[in-house]
Amino acid sequence: MRKILPLALTGLLAVSACQFAGGDDPDDEARRLNTMKSFPLSAYLPDAESRDAKAAGTAQWILAKQCMVRLGFTGFKTLSVRSVESTYPVRQGALASSSKVGDDSPYGVDDPDLAAEHGYHDARRDESDTQPMEWPADQYAALTGSFESGESHRAHGNPVPEKGCMGEALRKIYGPEPKPTKVGGIRLSGYYSLAAQYWYQAHKEARKDRAWKKADREWSDCMKDKGFRYPDPDEASTDSDWFRGDQPSAKEKKTAAADARCKLDTRYIQTVHAVESRAQKTAVARNKKALDARRAADERAMANARKIVDDQS
């Protein structure tokens, strides 16, 4: 996904905050810049570690629970929201097929030691607060509004809301969902799709910059010296060989370690981050009215979420 969009859309709410300080060595600087929070457009995306974001997650499950009871799932009357508030639903039996390759960082691996141990398999993924949770097919369909061929769009005779009880809950918190848009062949939808759209466009423009192309060449030359041939870090991290198992191979580990070392030795991250940040600042300036309106709506949604949680206390 990093080749298509410079953020992991399915992991958007799992990005953690990053504090900045001066006087650090170049390697530490590179790792701080290799975070979503280091970019101008991050101001228009949610911080999963904030109290408001956690309240929104809790509020969504409170409302979804009420919806599920209304649809006839009486067992949900005794469901503890605390047991599910940091989870997202998946269909029973679907977890085994999930891939652990990839991470939330904009520019991929940046620690040679970690890469030598984990390859391109994200070492931090299991530490995320947001985890999947399996549900039986009928409950999953009612929660998400996702149906397989032949499945009824009703539950116990009641129509399932659009995008299920979880979707209905989001609309009650955030209001009507913005119209979806397409970028890079991907259909983006949701309340933060506007910022994601501008992020993609800025990333696309930044990659045309001479400085970015030079950084790719220097990184690629460094990799050749180590015995690996890739034109840029995206090609290395998305090599199809890495997706063949849950555990990294010896080749993957060596490739990832070389990738990380070359990024640090060539100051790759510092260079491309500066280019992409400039492009994002331009995007923010051009679209500030729309972005500020979305942020104001988000602030109203957070107020709604806090009230829903407080009312249940």
Buried (B, 14 or more C-beta within 10 A) or exposed (E): EBEBBBBBBEBBBBBBEBEEEEEEEEBEBBBBBBBBBBBBBBEBBBBBBEEBBBBBBBBBBBBBBBBBBBBEBEEBEEBEBEEBBBBBBBBBEEEEEEEBBBBBBBBBBBBBEBBBBBBBBBBEBEEBBBEEBBBEEBBBBBBBBBBEEEEEEEBEEEEBBEBBBBBBBBBBBBEEBBEEBEBEEEEBBBBBBBBBBBBBBBBBBBBEBEEBBEBBEBBBEBBEEEEBEBEBBBBBBBBEEBBEEEEBEEEBBBBBBBBBBBBBBBBBBBBBBBBBBBBBBBBBEEBEEEBEEBBEBBEEBBEBBBEBBEEEE
